[in-house]
Amino acid sequence: MLQFETGSLSEEEVEAILDSLPVDISFVDKEERVKYFNKAGKRIFVRTKAVIGRKVQLCHPQKSVHIVNNILEAFKTGKKDVAEFWINLNDRLIHIRYFAVRDKNGKYLGTLEVTQDITDIKKIEGQKRLLDWK
């Protein structure tokens, strides 16, 4: 059982929750190594267990490594806490966000990458107040 400030969860529950999120998440530790990724139903950027322990720079196209390094440096120095991008990929709009992960004292622990297909979200208009499972 993992005890948190706001409750407790089993390891099985934590993994199931993370895998149920409608986003792809990856965590890179303070040493810039990939430490974790969730197994979302339809990952946008496919991950294999072979990336665990690999330097994050080796997981990105060479042409974007300088951007990855700039983000990590800004997070480590405390200059920034969030970086975000959006790209078109296979006729879908993909939102990519990076978040600095810090402990309660502000010490940098790593970076969380969150990737989400927002194509259908962008189409939402008005409001939907009732459940409609058609």
N, C-alpha and C positions, 0 to 999 in steps of 0.2 A: 504494500500500500504506500502510495506517495502522499505525503502530507503537505498541503499548501496552506497559505494564510486564509484562504476562503473555502476550504474543504479538503476532501481527500478522494483520490482515484486510484484504482489498480493500474498496473502497467498495461494490462489488456485494454482497459477502458481508455487510457490516454492514447494508445496506438490507434484504437478504433475511432476515437474522436478526430485525431489528426488526419486519418485516412478518409474520413467522411466529409472533410471540409471541401467546399466547391472551388478550391484553389490548389495550385501546386506550391509546396513550400520546401525550401532547402535551407539548412543552417550551415554556415561556415564559421569555424571557431576563430579565436583571436590570433592563431598561428596561420590563418588563411587556408585552412584545410577543410574540405567538405566533411562534415561530421554526421549529417542526417538529411534524409529527404522523406517526404510522405509518399504513400502509394495511392494517390488520388485516382479515381476511376479512369479518367481520360487525361493523362498528363499531356501538357502542351509541348514541353521539352522533355523527351524521354531520358530517364536516368537508369543506370544499372548500378548494382552494388559495387562495381569496380571503381566508381568515383569516390567511394568512402576512403578518406585519408589522403586523397589527391589534392594538390594545390589548386585552388579555385581558378587561377589563371589558365590552367591546362584544360578547363571545362568550357572555355569561351573561345570564339573565333579570334585569331591573332589580331585582327583589325580592331577589336574592342577591348583588348587586354589593358590598354592605357586608361580606358574609362573605368574598368573594374578597379585598377590600382588607385585612381583618383578617389573613387567612392570609399574604398577601404581606408585610405589615408585620412580623408575628411571625417570618417566615423571614429577612427582611432584617436585623432587629436581633439575630438569633440566639436569640431567646426560645424558638422551637419549630423542629422539623425535620420533623414529620409532622402532617398533619391528615387525618382520615378520616370518611366519611359512608357511609350505605347507604340506599337508597331502593327502593321498589317501583315498577316501571315495566312496564306491559303484562304483569302477572302474573309478572314476573321480579324477582329480588333483585339489585340492582346495587350493587357496592362501589366507592366512589370514594375514591382516596387521592392526596394531594398530598405531595410530598417536596421539601424544600429541597435544591438541588444546590450543592455547595460544592467549591472546589478543595482541594488538599492542605493548604493553610494555613488553611482554614476560611472563605475569602472567598466570599461569596454570588455564584453565577453565574446562578441562575434557579430555576425551579420545574418539576418533572416531575409531570404529572397522569397517573394510572394508573386506568383504569376497567375493571372486570371483572364479567361476569355470573356470580354465584356460586350461582345457583339449584341447579344439578346438583351442585356441590361440597358444598353443605350436606346433600345426601341421602346422602353416603358414610358407610358404617358398616363396622365390622369391618376386614378387610384383604383385599387382592387381591395375591397374591404371584406369580401366573403370568400370562403373556400370554394373552389371550383375545380374538382378533379375530373375533368372530362377527358 
